[in-house]
Amino acid sequence: MTNAAQTIQQPMPDYEAIKTKQNMAWSSGDYCRVGVTLQISGEQLCEAMDLHAGQSVLDVAGGNGNVTLAAARRFCKVISTDYVPALLAHSQQRAEADGLAIEYQQADAEALPYPDNSFDNVVSTFGVMFTPNQAKASSELIRVCRPGGKIGLANWTPAGFIGQLFKAIGQYVSPPPGINSPAAWGTKEFLQQHLGSQTSSLHMEPRKFVFRYQSPQHWLNLFSTYYGPVLKAYEALDASTGEKLSADLLSLIKKFNVAKDGTMVVPSEYLEVVATKKKLAG
């Protein structure tokens, strides 16, 4: 007989189905209206990594291209990837406007189409953290980075404003079963577990990105219209429940808002990560 105390094995999540839904979410609205405001985080990450001209850089889940463009401005050889073609197209428009030479390729962060040890640097700002199979995605970052190369990440933390936003939305729209929170990437424990054994150094620096909007309601209007995960949450709710979510989000903003003039100035903590892949023995 089966021991009643024996742990019941849960079925594996359907990662492909989850990614299909995620793709639809990120393709909805217009993330670029939000994403471009985060440009400073890409610039900061490139400086933290001490990128040198001529080095190769792979941006994983590059979105609208904040760290892509920042690395290209430093005369690196950049390939920018994402699984949402519309985001890559917008990043390419930005690159062309700035006269930057960047290669673009649609790619899944959990199955990067590059050989082992291909890049001097592998980066992602608020991108790879949204992959459903976190172990696979983190192993891909390591795999395509050359020995002695660097992996640079910017990930929202659980306690910060965006981490708390995820939590608030999760009270109304449950995440897929078996899927860990994206904000796990913003914890030292997760990064030590998934990157620590294969890196010779793992530097993690808490930083804050400041959301600056005309008012809390202005932020809510923009995010519910253009930011795919928030937009899709509202689409899944009836009007009455949507109003409750709005009230909770405005309450969350009030908790973090440091502005006293009716505008919104909300510092949101993220973890800046610079890891160096171990060199080959011998």
Secondary structure as UniProt FT lines:
FT   TURN            4..5
FT   HELIX           15..27
FT   HELIX           32..35
FT   HELIX           36..38
FT   HELIX           39..49
FT   TURN            53..54
FT   STRAND          56..59
FT   TURN            60..61
FT   TURN            63..64
FT   HELIX           66..73
FT   TURN            74..75
FT   STRAND          77..82
FT   HELIX           85..97
FT   TURN            98..99
FT   STRAND          103..106
FT   TURN            109..110
FT   TURN            116..117
FT   STRAND          119..125
FT   HELIX           128..130
FT   HELIX           134..144
FT   STRAND          145..156
FT   HELIX           161..170
FT   TURN            171..172
FT   TURN            177..178
FT   HELIX           182..186
FT   HELIX           188..195
FT   HELIX           196..198
FT   STRAND          199..213
FT   HELIX           216..226
FT   HELIX           228..235
FT   HELIX           239..256
FT   STRAND          264..277
//
